[in-house]
Amino acid sequence: EKIVAGGHSATCVILEDRTITGWGDNSLGQLEIPLALTAGSVRAVAVHSWNSLHFLALTDEGEVFAWGRNTDGQSTVPDNIGVCRDIGAGDAASVVVRADGSMYAWGRPDYHAQEVPTNVYDADFVDFGNVHGLFRRADGDIQGWGMNYNGQINIPGTVVTPLDYEASESWSAALKLDGTVAVWGFNTGSYPPIDGCNYCIPKDAVNGIDLATG
């Protein structure tokens, strides 16, 4: 559940009354949260940011709000997205999962971040990183799109219907059904070749119930 979002310099969180508050840096408008979300005229159910430079929020009625850095239009919510079920704020792009299970992305046109699969109508959860994203399908498996220069969207065969997953800068991570962790993509210290840094995951990282990346 996306109830808190942060990154480099700012944090936003959904409070118990379903309003949103934030703290930290406001140099790019990261704390200029839309009044509807702070005054309680709508009820937030999700908030997301990859690097805390811009934020997306989703209400219980499927409405999407955005604020913060808008250099590439990433904080200008399109009028045609309709009712949505999930959100993801990347570096300079944003994505939503619509009520029909399709996805729509907008923002920075390079790095392929906007090129969500157009033949998918069963997505239900999405996560956006720097220049790539991951989404979950109805059968529980995850797929990716966007830049793949370090293999960050090459889902390992051992990751099947994960409990949780995240797209980060140029790597990805998943919490597997058995409570252990898988990481793939860029791995400082063993590059090349890319081996996903599975060897450096702490041995006591077992029985996990939630996952977050930095």
Accessible surface in RSA format (square Angstrom, percent):
REM  Atomic radii and reference values for relative SASA: ProtOr
REM  Chains: A
REM  Algorithm: Lee & Richards
REM  Probe-radius: 1.40
REM  Slices: 20
REM RES _ NUM      All-atoms   Total-Side   Main-Chain    Non-polar    All polar
REM                ABS   REL    ABS   REL    ABS   REL    ABS   REL    ABS   REL
RES GLU A   1   157.86  90.6  82.58  62.5  75.28 179.2  46.78  90.5 111.08  90.7
RES LYS A   2    22.28  10.9  15.82   9.7   6.46  15.4  20.10  18.1   2.17   2.3
RES ILE A   3    73.94  42.1  73.53  54.8   0.41   1.0  73.53  53.0   0.41   1.1
RES VAL A   4    86.79  57.1  70.78  64.1  16.01  38.6  70.78  61.5  16.01  43.4
RES ALA A   5     7.14   6.6   0.86   1.3   6.28  14.3   7.14  10.1   0.00   0.0
RES GLY A   6    27.96  34.5   0.00   N/A  27.96  34.5  11.47  31.5  16.49  36.9
RES GLY A   7    51.03  62.9   0.00   N/A  51.03  62.9  18.03  49.5  33.00  73.9
RES HIS A   8   140.01  76.5 103.65  72.0  36.36  93.0  74.58  76.9  65.44  76.1
RES SER A   9    44.97  38.0  25.97  34.7  19.00  43.8  36.61  78.0   8.37  11.7
RES ALA A  10     5.02   4.6   0.00   0.0   5.02  11.4   2.32   3.3   2.70   7.2
RES THR A  11    31.25  22.2  31.25  31.7   0.00   0.0   8.51  11.4  22.74  34.4
RES CYS A  12     0.00   0.0   0.00   0.0   0.00   0.0   0.00   0.0   0.00   0.0
RES VAL A  13    28.64  18.8  28.64  25.9   0.00   0.0  28.64  24.9   0.00   0.0
RES ILE A  14    14.44   8.2   1.36   1.0  13.08  31.5   1.36   1.0  13.08  35.5
RES LEU A  15    77.48  43.1  71.89  51.4   5.59  14.1  75.20  52.8   2.27   6.1
RES GLU A  16   177.96 102.2 144.28 109.2  33.69  80.2  68.93 133.3 109.03  89.0
RES ASP A  17    88.93  62.3  70.48  70.2  18.45  43.6  46.10 108.5  42.83  42.7
RES ARG A  18    61.95  26.0  61.78  31.5   0.16   0.4   2.91   4.0  59.04  35.8
RES THR A  19    14.85  10.6  14.85  15.1   0.00   0.0   9.51  12.8   5.33   8.1
RES ILE A  20     2.48   1.4   0.00   0.0   2.48   6.0   0.00   0.0   2.48   6.7
RES THR A  21    52.24  37.2  50.45  51.1   1.79   4.3  23.71  31.8  28.53  43.1
RES GLY A  22    21.42  26.4   0.00   N/A  21.42  26.4   0.16   0.4  21.26  47.6
RES TRP A  23   135.85  54.5 133.30  64.5   2.56   6.0 115.11  61.4  20.74  33.7
RES GLY A  24    52.31  64.5   0.00   N/A  52.31  64.5  26.76  73.4  25.55  57.2
RES ASP A  25    52.85  37.0  42.82  42.6  10.03  23.7  21.73  51.1  31.13  31.0
RES ASN A  26    65.01  44.8  50.42  48.7  14.60  35.2  18.26  44.0  46.75  45.2
RES SER A  27    88.85  75.1  47.79  63.8  41.05  94.6  50.17 106.8  38.68  54.2
RES LEU A  28    76.65  42.7  62.56  44.8  14.09  35.4  70.13  49.3   6.51  17.5
RES GLY A  29     9.23  11.4   0.00   N/A   9.23  11.4   5.98  16.4   3.25   7.3
RES GLN A  30     0.00   0.0   0.00   0.0   0.00   0.0   0.00   0.0   0.00   0.0
RES LEU A  31    48.57  27.0  31.03  22.2  17.54  44.1  31.04  21.8  17.52  47.2
RES GLU A  32   116.50  66.9  99.81  75.5  16.69  39.7  40.81  78.9  75.69  61.8
RES ILE A  33    22.80  13.0   7.12   5.3  15.68  37.8   7.12   5.1  15.68  42.5
RES PRO A  34    33.77  24.6  23.12  21.1  10.66  38.7  33.77  27.9   0.00   0.0
RES LEU A  35   137.21  76.4 127.89  91.5   9.32  23.4 129.44  90.9   7.77  20.9
RES ALA A  36    27.30  25.1  21.48  33.2   5.82  13.2  24.01  33.8   3.29   8.7
RES LEU A  37     0.00   0.0   0.00   0.0   0.00   0.0   0.00   0.0   0.00   0.0
RES THR A  38    59.96  42.6  38.26  38.8  21.69  51.7  32.07  43.1  27.89  42.2
RES ALA A  39    70.93  65.2  30.92  47.7  40.01  91.0  40.05  56.4  30.88  81.8
RES GLY A  40    37.03  45.7   0.00   N/A  37.03  45.7  11.99  32.9  25.04  56.1
RES SER A  41    89.11  75.3  48.98  65.4  40.13  92.4  53.69 114.3  35.42  49.6
RES VAL A  42    34.40  22.6  27.32  24.7   7.08  17.1  33.60  29.2   0.81   2.2
RES ARG A  43   123.45  51.8 122.58  62.5   0.88   2.1  42.80  58.5  80.66  48.9
RES ALA A  44     0.00   0.0   0.00   0.0   0.00   0.0   0.00   0.0   0.00   0.0
RES VAL A  45    49.28  32.4  44.52  40.3   4.75  11.5  44.52  38.7   4.75  12.9
RES ALA A  46     7.82   7.2   7.82  12.1   0.00   0.0   7.82  11.0   0.00   0.0
RES VAL A  47     0.43   0.3   0.00   0.0   0.43   1.0   0.00   0.0   0.43   1.2
RES HIS A  48    19.67  10.8  19.67  13.7   0.00   0.0  11.02  11.4   8.65  10.1
RES SER A  49     9.23   7.8   0.00   0.0   9.23  21.3   0.00   0.0   9.23  12.9
RES TRP A  50    52.72  21.2  37.03  17.9  15.70  36.9  34.75  18.5  17.97  29.2
RES ASN A  51     3.00   2.1   2.35   2.3   0.66   1.6   1.04   2.5   1.96   1.9
RES SER A  52     0.00   0.0   0.00   0.0   0.00   0.0   0.00   0.0   0.00   0.0
RES LEU A  53    29.96  16.7  29.96  21.4   0.00   0.0  29.96  21.0   0.00   0.0
RES HIS A  54     0.08   0.0   0.00   0.0   0.08   0.2   0.00   0.0   0.08   0.1
RES PHE A  55     0.00   0.0   0.00   0.0   0.00   0.0   0.00   0.0   0.00   0.0
RES LEU A  56     0.00   0.0   0.00   0.0   0.00   0.0   0.00   0.0   0.00   0.0
RES ALA A  57     0.00   0.0   0.00   0.0   0.00   0.0   0.00   0.0   0.00   0.0
RES LEU A  58     7.53   4.2   7.53   5.4   0.00   0.0   7.53   5.3   0.00   0.0
RES THR A  59     4.16   3.0   2.01   2.0   2.15   5.1   0.95   1.3   3.21   4.8
RES ASP A  60    81.94  57.4  47.81  47.6  34.13  80.7  24.94  58.7  57.00  56.8
RES GLU A  61   144.06  82.7 123.59  93.5  20.47  48.7  45.50  88.0  98.56  80.5
RES GLY A  62     6.03   7.4   0.00   N/A   6.03   7.4   3.73  10.2   2.30   5.2
RES GLU A  63    88.41  50.8  82.16  62.2   6.25  14.9  33.86  65.5  54.55  44.5
RES VAL A  64    13.21   8.7   0.11   0.1  13.10  31.6   0.11   0.1  13.10  35.5
RES PHE A  65    32.83  16.4  30.53  18.9   2.29   6.0  32.83  19.9   0.00   0.0
RES ALA A  66    17.17  15.8   0.00   0.0  17.17  39.1   0.00   0.0  17.17  45.5
RES TRP A  67    12.16   4.9   7.24   3.5   4.92  11.6  12.16   6.5   0.00   0.0
RES GLY A  68    17.13  21.1   0.00   N/A  17.13  21.1   0.04   0.1  17.09  38.3
RES ARG A  69    45.91  19.3  42.59  21.7   3.32   7.9   9.71  13.3  36.20  21.9
RES ASN A  70    69.54  48.0  49.65  48.0  19.89  47.9  19.99  48.1  49.56  47.9
RES THR A  71   103.80  73.8  63.55  64.4  40.25  95.9  69.56  93.4  34.24  51.8
RES ASP A  72    53.58  37.5  34.84  34.7  18.74  44.3  10.00  23.5  43.59  43.5
RES GLY A  73    27.20  33.5   0.00   N/A  27.20  33.5  21.13  58.0   6.08  13.6
RES GLN A  74     0.00   0.0   0.00   0.0   0.00   0.0   0.00   0.0   0.00   0.0
RES SER A  75    16.92  14.3   4.08   5.4  12.84  29.6   4.08   8.7  12.84  18.0
RES THR A  76    81.68  58.1  74.77  75.8   6.91  16.5  66.30  89.1  15.37  23.2
RES VAL A  77    39.22  25.8  23.19  21.0  16.03  38.6  23.19  20.2  16.03  43.5
RES PRO A  78    28.65  20.9  15.23  13.9  13.43  48.8  24.85  20.5   3.81  23.7
RES ASP A  79   154.10 107.9 115.13 114.6  38.97  92.1  42.66 100.4 111.45 111.1
RES ASN A  80   101.52  70.0  76.95  74.4  24.57  59.2  44.85 108.0  56.67  54.8
RES ILE A  81    11.12   6.3   8.07   6.0   3.06   7.4   8.11   5.8   3.02   8.2
RES GLY A  82    53.30  65.7   0.00   N/A  53.30  65.7  42.69 117.2  10.60  23.7
RES VAL A  83    91.55  60.2  84.10  76.1   7.44  17.9  85.20  74.0   6.35  17.2
RES CYS A  84     6.18   4.7   0.00   0.0   6.18  14.5   0.14   0.4   6.04   6.5
RES ARG A  85   105.00  44.1  82.07  41.8  22.93  54.6  33.74  46.1  71.26  43.2
RES ASP A  86     7.98   5.6   7.98   7.9   0.00   0.0   1.42   3.3   6.56   6.5
RES ILE A  87     0.00   0.0   0.00   0.0   0.00   0.0   0.00   0.0   0.00   0.0
RES GLY A  88     0.00   0.0   0.00   N/A   0.00   0.0   0.00   0.0   0.00   0.0
RES ALA A  89     0.00   0.0   0.00   0.0   0.00   0.0   0.00   0.0   0.00   0.0
RES GLY A  90     0.18   0.2   0.00   N/A   0.18   0.2   0.18   0.5   0.00   0.0
RES ASP A  91    22.92  16.1  22.67  22.6   0.25   0.6   0.62   1.4  22.30  22.2
RES ALA A  92     3.57   3.3   2.69   4.2   0.88   2.0   2.75   3.9   0.83   2.2
RES ALA A  93     2.96   2.7   2.96   4.6   0.00   0.0   2.96   4.2   0.00   0.0
RES SER A  94     0.00   0.0   0.00   0.0   0.00   0.0   0.00   0.0   0.00   0.0
RES VAL A  95     0.00   0.0   0.00   0.0   0.00   0.0   0.00   0.0   0.00   0.0
RES VAL A  96     0.00   0.0   0.00   0.0   0.00   0.0   0.00   0.0   0.00   0.0
RES VAL A  97     0.00   0.0   0.00   0.0   0.00   0.0   0.00   0.0   0.00   0.0
RES ARG A  98    55.78  23.4  55.78  28.4   0.00   0.0  12.57  17.2  43.21  26.2
RES ALA A  99    54.24  49.9  41.34  63.8  12.91  29.4  42.92  60.4  11.32  30.0
RES ASP A 100    85.07  59.6  64.31  64.0  20.75  49.1  46.84 110.2  38.23  38.1
RES GLY A 101     0.64   0.8   0.00   N/A   0.64   0.8   0.64   1.8   0.00   0.0
RES SER A 102    11.94  10.1  11.94  15.9   0.00   0.0  11.24  23.9   0.70   1.0
RES MET A 103    11.90   6.2   0.00   0.0  11.90  28.3   0.00   0.0  11.90  15.8
RES TYR A 104    68.14  31.8  67.75  38.5   0.40   1.0  35.50  26.7  32.64  40.2
RES ALA A 105     8.03   7.4   0.00   0.0   8.03  18.3   0.00   0.0   8.03  21.3
RES TRP A 106    16.64   6.7  16.64   8.1   0.00   0.0  16.64   8.9   0.00   0.0
RES GLY A 107    13.12  16.2   0.00   N/A  13.12  16.2   0.36   1.0  12.76  28.6
RES ARG A 108    43.19  18.1  43.19  22.0   0.00   0.0  12.98  17.7  30.21  18.3
RES PRO A 109   106.06  77.3  84.92  77.4  21.14  76.8  85.88  70.9  20.18 125.4
RES ASP A 110    69.27  48.5  61.35  61.1   7.92  18.7  40.83  96.1  28.44  28.4
RES TYR A 111    97.27  45.4  88.59  50.4   8.68  22.6  43.61  32.8  53.66  66.1
RES HIS A 112    89.78  49.1  88.43  61.5   1.35   3.4  56.49  58.2  33.29  38.7
RES ALA A 113     1.78   1.6   1.78   2.8   0.00   0.0   1.78   2.5   0.00   0.0
RES GLN A 114    57.00  31.9  46.31  33.8  10.69  25.5  12.90  27.5  44.10  33.4
RES GLU A 115   108.39  62.2  91.26  69.0  17.13  40.8  47.47  91.8  60.92  49.7
RES VAL A 116    15.71  10.3   9.52   8.6   6.20  14.9   9.52   8.3   6.20  16.8
RES PRO A 117    35.16  25.6  22.21  20.2  12.94  47.1  33.72  27.8   1.44   8.9
RES THR A 118   121.14  86.2 100.01 101.4  21.13  50.4  74.41  99.9  46.73  70.6
RES ASN A 119   121.50  83.8 100.16  96.8  21.34  51.4  37.95  91.3  83.55  80.8
RES VAL A 120     3.53   2.3   2.78   2.5   0.75   1.8   2.78   2.4   0.75   2.0
RES TYR A 121   139.07  64.9 121.09  68.9  17.97  46.8  81.60  61.3  57.47  70.8
RES ASP A 122    49.07  34.4  42.44  42.2   6.63  15.7  27.07  63.7  22.00  21.9
RES ALA A 123     0.00   0.0   0.00   0.0   0.00   0.0   0.00   0.0   0.00   0.0
RES ASP A 124    48.09  33.7  37.92  37.7  10.17  24.0  15.57  36.6  32.53  32.4
RES PHE A 125    44.89  22.5  44.89  27.8   0.00   0.0  44.89  27.2   0.00   0.0
RES VAL A 126     0.00   0.0   0.00   0.0   0.00   0.0   0.00   0.0   0.00   0.0
RES ASP A 127     9.11   6.4   9.11   9.1   0.00   0.0   0.00   0.0   9.11   9.1
RES PHE A 128     1.03   0.5   0.22   0.1   0.81   2.1   0.22   0.1   0.81   2.3
RES GLY A 129     0.00   0.0   0.00   N/A   0.00   0.0   0.00   0.0   0.00   0.0
RES ASN A 130    25.54  17.6  23.34  22.6   2.20   5.3   0.02   0.0  25.53  24.7
RES VAL A 131     4.28   2.8   4.28   3.9   0.00   0.0   4.28   3.7   0.00   0.0
RES HIS A 132     0.00   0.0   0.00   0.0   0.00   0.0   0.00   0.0   0.00   0.0
RES GLY A 133     0.00   0.0   0.00   N/A   0.00   0.0   0.00   0.0   0.00   0.0
RES LEU A 134     0.00   0.0   0.00   0.0   0.00   0.0   0.00   0.0   0.00   0.0
RES PHE A 135     0.10   0.0   0.10   0.1   0.00   0.0   0.10   0.1   0.00   0.0
RES ARG A 136    75.24  31.6  75.24  38.4   0.00   0.0   7.11   9.7  68.13  41.3
RES ARG A 137    58.31  24.5  57.37  29.2   0.95   2.3   7.31  10.0  51.01  30.9
RES ALA A 138    79.32  72.9  45.03  69.5  34.30  78.0  49.45  69.6  29.87  79.1
RES ASP A 139    99.91  70.0  72.46  72.1  27.46  64.9  49.95 117.6  49.96  49.8
RES GLY A 140    15.41  19.0   0.00   N/A  15.41  19.0  14.73  40.4   0.69   1.5
RES ASP A 141    53.22  37.3  52.96  52.7   0.26   0.6  17.88  42.1  35.34  35.2
RES ILE A 142     8.43   4.8   0.14   0.1   8.29  20.0   0.14   0.1   8.29  22.5
RES GLN A 143    71.06  39.7  69.90  51.1   1.16   2.8  22.43  47.7  48.63  36.9
RES GLY A 144    19.65  24.2   0.00   N/A  19.65  24.2   0.00   0.0  19.65  44.0
RES TRP A 145    10.07   4.0   6.18   3.0   3.89   9.1  10.07   5.4   0.00   0.0
RES GLY A 146    17.50  21.6   0.00   N/A  17.50  21.6   0.38   1.0  17.12  38.3
RES MET A 147    44.35  23.0  42.79  28.3   1.55   3.7  41.32  35.1   3.03   4.0
RES ASN A 148    56.03  38.6  39.54  38.2  16.49  39.7  16.37  39.4  39.66  38.3
RES TYR A 149   114.53  53.5  75.04  42.7  39.49 102.8  75.55  56.8  38.97  48.0
RES ASN A 150    15.25  10.5  10.99  10.6   4.27  10.3   3.88   9.3  11.37  11.0
RES GLY A 151    17.50  21.6   0.00   N/A  17.50  21.6  12.26  33.6   5.24  11.7
RES GLN A 152     0.00   0.0   0.00   0.0   0.00   0.0   0.00   0.0   0.00   0.0
RES ILE A 153    35.78  20.4  25.27  18.8  10.51  25.3  25.27  18.2  10.51  28.5
RES ASN A 154    88.71  61.2  77.70  75.1  11.02  26.5  32.04  77.1  56.67  54.8
RES ILE A 155    47.05  26.8  21.50  16.0  25.55  61.6  21.50  15.5  25.55  69.3
RES PRO A 156    35.28  25.7  23.44  21.4  11.84  43.0  33.45  27.6   1.83  11.4
RES GLY A 157    73.70  90.9   0.00   N/A  73.70  90.9  45.09 123.7  28.61  64.1
RES THR A 158    95.54  68.0  75.66  76.7  19.87  47.4  76.40 102.6  19.14  28.9
RES VAL A 159     8.85   5.8   0.00   0.0   8.85  21.3   0.00   0.0   8.85  24.0
RES VAL A 160    80.96  53.3  77.56  70.2   3.40   8.2  77.56  67.4   3.40   9.2
RES THR A 161    40.71  29.0  37.74  38.3   2.97   7.1  33.37  44.8   7.34  11.1
RES PRO A 162     8.89   6.5   0.00   0.0   8.89  32.3   0.00   0.0   8.89  55.3
RES LEU A 163    92.61  51.6  62.54  44.7  30.07  75.6  66.81  46.9  25.80  69.4
RES ASP A 164    29.24  20.5  25.91  25.8   3.33   7.9  10.78  25.4  18.46  18.4
RES TYR A 165     5.04   2.4   3.47   2.0   1.57   4.1   3.47   2.6   1.57   1.9
RES GLU A 166    40.24  23.1  40.24  30.4   0.00   0.0   4.21   8.1  36.03  29.4
RES ALA A 167     2.40   2.2   0.00   0.0   2.40   5.5   0.00   0.0   2.40   6.4
RES SER A 168     0.24   0.2   0.22   0.3   0.02   0.0   0.02   0.0   0.22   0.3
RES GLU A 169    79.97  45.9  79.97  60.5   0.00   0.0   8.07  15.6  71.90  58.7
RES SER A 170     9.46   8.0   9.46  12.6   0.00   0.0   2.19   4.7   7.27  10.2
RES TRP A 171    62.90  25.2  62.90  30.4   0.00   0.0  51.76  27.6  11.14  18.1
RES SER A 172     0.00   0.0   0.00   0.0   0.00   0.0   0.00   0.0   0.00   0.0
RES ALA A 173     3.20   2.9   3.20   4.9   0.00   0.0   3.20   4.5   0.00   0.0
RES ALA A 174     0.00   0.0   0.00   0.0   0.00   0.0   0.00   0.0   0.00   0.0
RES LEU A 175     1.55   0.9   1.55   1.1   0.00   0.0   1.55   1.1   0.00   0.0
RES LYS A 176    42.76  20.9  42.74  26.2   0.02   0.1   8.78   7.9  33.98  36.2
RES LEU A 177   110.68  61.6  87.34  62.5  23.34  58.7  87.51  61.5  23.16  62.3
RES ASP A 178    97.00  67.9  68.32  68.0  28.68  67.8  49.50 116.5  47.50  47.4
RES GLY A 179     3.84   4.7   0.00   N/A   3.84   4.7   3.41   9.4   0.42   0.9
RES THR A 180    37.72  26.8  37.72  38.2   0.00   0.0  36.25  48.7   1.47   2.2
RES VAL A 181    32.54  21.4  22.78  20.6   9.76  23.5  22.78  19.8   9.76  26.5
RES ALA A 182     2.71   2.5   2.71   4.2   0.00   0.0   2.71   3.8   0.00   0.0
RES VAL A 183    28.47  18.7  28.47  25.8   0.00   0.0  28.47  24.7   0.00   0.0
RES TRP A 184    13.12   5.3  12.77   6.2   0.35   0.8  13.12   7.0   0.00   0.0
RES GLY A 185     1.96   2.4   0.00   N/A   1.96   2.4   0.10   0.3   1.85   4.1
RES PHE A 186    61.69  30.9  53.72  33.3   7.97  20.7  53.72  32.6   7.97  22.8
RES ASN A 187     8.89   6.1   5.78   5.6   3.11   7.5   3.22   7.8   5.67   5.5
RES THR A 188   112.25  79.8  89.91  91.1  22.34  53.3  76.32 102.5  35.94  54.3
RES GLY A 189    73.52  90.7   0.00   N/A  73.52  90.7  36.15  99.2  37.38  83.7
RES SER A 190    23.11  19.5  15.03  20.1   8.08  18.6  23.11  49.2   0.00   0.0
RES TYR A 191   124.52  58.1  96.60  55.0  27.91  72.6  54.47  40.9  70.05  86.4
RES PRO A 192   115.84  84.4  96.41  87.9  19.43  70.6  96.45  79.6  19.39 120.5
RES PRO A 193   102.12  74.4  99.12  90.4   3.00  10.9 102.04  84.3   0.08   0.5
RES ILE A 194    59.78  34.0  33.13  24.7  26.65  64.2  33.13  23.9  26.65  72.3
RES ASP A 195    70.38  49.3  47.06  46.8  23.32  55.1  38.42  90.4  31.96  31.9
RES GLY A 196     4.32   5.3   0.00   N/A   4.32   5.3   3.32   9.1   1.00   2.2
RES CYS A 197    20.97  15.9  20.94  23.4   0.03   0.1   5.75  14.6  15.22  16.4
RES ASN A 198    71.43  49.3  57.87  55.9  13.56  32.6  30.78  74.1  40.65  39.3
RES TYR A 199   149.91  70.0 111.00  63.2  38.91 101.2 101.09  76.0  48.82  60.2
RES CYS A 200    64.05  48.4  37.20  41.5  26.84  63.1  29.87  75.7  34.18  36.9
RES ILE A 201    35.01  19.9  22.51  16.8  12.50  30.1  24.64  17.7  10.37  28.1
RES PRO A 202    86.96  63.4  72.74  66.3  14.21  51.7  83.86  69.2   3.10  19.3
RES LYS A 203   203.48  99.3 175.11 107.4  28.37  67.5 125.60 113.1  77.88  83.0
RES ASP A 204   118.21  82.8  96.51  96.1  21.70  51.3  44.92 105.7  73.29  73.1
RES ALA A 205    34.18  31.4  17.70  27.3  16.49  37.5  30.85  43.4   3.33   8.8
RES VAL A 206    75.02  49.4  60.14  54.4  14.88  35.9  60.14  52.3  14.88  40.4
RES ASN A 207   122.31  84.3 101.01  97.6  21.30  51.3  32.46  78.1  89.85  86.8
RES GLY A 208    23.43  28.9   0.00   N/A  23.43  28.9  19.27  52.9   4.16   9.3
RES ILE A 209   163.47  93.0 135.67 101.1  27.80  67.0 138.05  99.4  25.42  69.0
RES ASP A 210   109.36  76.6  87.79  87.4  21.57  51.0  27.59  64.9  81.77  81.5
RES LEU A 211    26.38  14.7  16.13  11.5  10.25  25.8  20.80  14.6   5.57  15.0
RES ALA A 212    84.82  78.0  57.70  89.0  27.12  61.7  57.96  81.6  26.86  71.1
RES THR A 213    42.51  30.2  11.94  12.1  30.57  72.9  16.12  21.7  26.39  39.9
RES GLY A 214    90.16 111.2   0.00   N/A  90.16 111.2  73.06 200.5  17.09  38.3
END  Absolute sums over single chains surface
CHAIN  1 A     9857.6       7295.6       2562.0       5542.0       4315.6
END  Absolute sums over all chains
TOTAL          9857.6       7295.6       2562.0       5542.0       4315.6
